[in-house]
Amino acid sequence: MGEPLVVVGNGMAAARLVDELAKIALGRYAIAVIGDEPRLAYNRVLLSSVLAGETASHDIELRPAKWWRDRGVTLKYGCLATEIDVGRCELKIASHESIAFSRLVLATGSTPLRLKVPGADLVGVHTFRDSRDVDLLLTLAARKKRIVVVGGGLLGLEAAYGLAKAGAPVTLIHLMDRLMERQLDAPAAELLKSLVERKGISVLLKADTARLHGETCVEAIELADGRRIAADAVIFAAGIRPNVALAKDAGIAVNRGIVVDDHLKTGAPDIFALGECAEHRGICYGLVEPAYEQARVLAQHFAGRTAAYRGSVVATNLKVSGVSVFSAGDFLGTDGSEAIVLSDVRRGTYKKLVISDGRLTGAVLVGDVGDALWYLELIRSRQPIAAIRNDMMFGRSLATQSEAA
């Protein structure tokens, strides 16, 4: 039998770690994966597609049960890890025996934030984070309930789109002056807003939630400026908090997330963390791609190879409310950088490339994202772009043709 490796958390980061380990060190570890959700690991990114009725719930599973079995993994789902005994190298599980480990990986993910406003605990106030939430929201949509979604970031937009597509009247409210302010500049966000509104979603910006009204069930949401919006249900989708309690209670160093080094090692011997719960060089990513990069490095490390995680160039590349959106790198630009912009509001497309010191340093695309991965490659590789600068905006095929000529 291999060394006992225990992974806490049965999400996308955990599944990718097992996958990477199986490729390079199958049999070296006896792996146990402990998850509190009562199902196999699934693609959380696709939850809004399930909500929108575009995908069935069972179709978003990352791997079938047989795949885990074939790799010798013991899966315990619907199990809550309650305590880490660092000294004895044991993990305690609610209503189960303890599990001994030689190495422990925390992939505990994060929890959706509930705004601390009066009325937040009324019946009818929910979050959008896991497959259990989706089932509940589908029930609301089927009953054509008036729903207010709080949060105009990725999660909020996804929830609003899924609910609107499922037939509910939806209002999306956002504190900031533009949607997805972390991923988009002002013109791109403005275009996204108009495309989202075309799908029948009412969008309110600079909308600060003051309180929720209702006797026992939520009936309305009141904004700081006094406006009231009638609501049969309110969905909080305004940010996430890394799940650090397990580590913190065990005396492992945490800031916002569980602090890890370039080997994804925590402050405790033989205990590691990755994904949304981990904080590396002061950053908690909260995105899938960095979690996958961390899983690759950790698997290499566990296989005895030299590998280090030095951080990720963050990119967003997905369909938001049915609209393709991509951003990467320093898309806002800094002093000394220049931007090339192509905007066609009627066709619903926007492209902005940021150039600094003869290199592509950032990009934002809305609508047409066909060349997104090429732009990302240029940003990450930092290759000089002088030869393709004039044609870059029109896509890879044209730019590489001109370079060859």
C-alpha positions, 0 to 999 in steps of 0.5 A, spaced: 500 500 500 502 507 498 503 512 503 496 515 506 494 521 502 488 525 504 484 530 501 479 534 504 474 537 499 471 534 493 471 539 488 475 541 481 481 542 485 481 535 488 479 532 482 485 535 478 490 533 483 488 526 483 488 526 475 495 529 475 497 524 481 495 518 477 498 520 471 505 520 474 505 517 481 500 512 480 500 507 486 505 511 490 499 514 495 493 511 498 488 516 496 482 518 500 478 524 498 473 527 503 467 531 501 461 534 504 457 535 498 453 528 497 455 527 490 461 526 486 465 532 484 462 536 479 464 542 474 461 548 478 462 553 473 457 549 469 452 550 475 448 556 471 447 552 465 444 547 469 440 552 472 438 555 465 436 548 463 442 547 458 445 541 461 442 536 466 445 536 473 448 529 472 452 531 466 456 536 470 460 530 474 467 531 472 469 523 473 464 517 473 465 513 480 469 508 476 474 513 474 476 514 481 475 506 483 480 505 477 485 510 480 485 506 487 481 512 490 477 512 496 471 517 496 467 519 502 462 524 500 457 527 504 462 527 510 464 533 514 471 533 516 471 536 523 478 537 526 486 536 524 490 533 529 497 536 527 501 532 532 498 525 531 497 526 523 489 524 523 483 527 520 477 527 524 470 526 521 463 527 523 460 521 526 466 517 523 473 514 525 479 518 524 483 517 518 491 517 519 495 521 513 502 522 511 500 528 507 494 532 508 491 536 502 486 542 504 482 543 498 476 546 502 474 551 497 469 557 499 463 559 502 458 565 499 458 571 503 451 573 505 450 581 506 450 583 513 444 587 512 437 587 516 432 582 514 438 577 511 435 571 515 428 572 512 425 565 509 426 566 501 434 569 502 439 564 498 446 564 496 448 561 489 454 556 490 453 549 489 448 544 486 443 544 492 442 551 491 441 550 484 435 545 485 432 550 490 433 556 485 429 551 479 423 550 484 423 558 485 423 559 477 418 554 476 413 558 480 415 564 476 417 568 483 420 575 482 427 574 484 432 579 486 440 577 485 445 581 489 452 582 485 454 583 478 460 579 478 461 573 475 456 569 480 451 574 480 450 574 472 450 567 472 445 566 477 441 572 473 441 568 467 440 561 469 433 564 473 431 568 467 432 563 462 428 558 467 422 563 466 423 567 473 422 575 472 429 577 475 432 584 477 440 584 478 443 589 483 450 591 483 454 596 488 459 598 483 458 603 477 459 597 472 458 589 471 464 585 472 469 591 474 474 586 476 474 583 469 472 588 464 473 596 463 468 601 462 466 600 455 466 592 455 462 592 462 457 597 458 456 593 452 455 587 457 450 590 461 446 592 454 447 584 452 444 582 459 438 587 459 436 584 452 435 577 455 430 580 459 434 582 466 433 588 469 440 591 471 441 596 477 448 599 478 450 603 484 445 599 488 447 599 495 443 594 499 440 597 505 435 592 508 430 586 506 423 587 508 418 582 510 414 579 516 417 572 515 418 571 508 422 576 504 417 581 500 422 587 498 429 589 498 431 596 500 437 600 497 441 605 500 437 611 496 430 609 498 428 605 492 424 599 494 424 593 489 419 587 490 421 580 491 419 573 492 426 571 493 433 574 494 439 571 492 446 573 494 452 572 489 456 578 492 463 574 493 466 568 496 470 567 503 475 562 503 473 556 508 479 556 513 476 554 519 479 547 519 486 550 518 485 555 523 483 551 528 489 546 527 493 552 529 495 553 521 497 560 519 491 563 515 490 570 512 484 571 508 486 564 505 490 558 508 497 561 507 501 557 502 509 557 499 511 556 492 510 548 494 503 549 496 505 547 503 502 550 509 505 552 516 504 545 518 509 539 516 506 535 511 499 539 510 498 543 503 492 547 501 490 549 494 484 552 490 480 557 493 481 556 500 489 557 499 493 564 499 499 564 495 503 570 495 498 574 498 493 572 493 486 568 493 485 566 486 477 564 487 478 561 479 479 554 476 485 555 472 490 557 478 487 551 482 489 547 476 496 550 475 496 549 483 494 541 482 499 540 477 505 543 481 503 539 487 502 533 484 509 534 481 512 535 488 508 529 491 511 525 485 518 527 488 520 532 482 522 539 482 516 544 481 514 551 484 508 555 483 509 562 482 502 565 481 498 565 475 496 570 470 489 571 471 484 570 465 477 570 465 474 566 459 467 564 459 460 565 457 457 570 462 449 570 461 450 567 454 455 572 452 462 570 451 467 574 455 474 574 456 479 578 459 487 577 461 493 581 464 493 588 465 487 590 461 486 597 464 493 599 462 498 603 466 502 610 465 506 609 458 501 603 456 497 604 449 490 601 448 488 599 441 480 598 441 475 596 436 468 597 438 461 595 434 456 596 439 450 594 434 454 587 433 455 586 440 463 586 440 468 589 443 476 588 443 481 592 447 488 590 447 493 593 451 501 594 449 507 596 453 514 596 452 513 592 445 509 586 448 501 585 449 500 586 457 492 585 457 486 584 453 478 585 454 474 581 449 466 581 449 462 577 444 467 575 439 472 571 443 475 566 437 482 569 439 482 569 446 487 563 447 492 566 442 492 573 446 493 569 453 499 566 450 502 572 447 501 575 454 504 569 458 510 568 453 511 576 453 514 575 446 515 582 442 509 583 438 512 589 433 512 585 427 504 583 428 502 589 431 498 592 426 494 586 424 493 583 431 487 586 432 484 582 426 486 575 429 491 570 429 490 568 422 491 575 419 497 577 424 501 570 423 500 571 415 503 578 415 508 576 420 510 570 415 510 575 409 
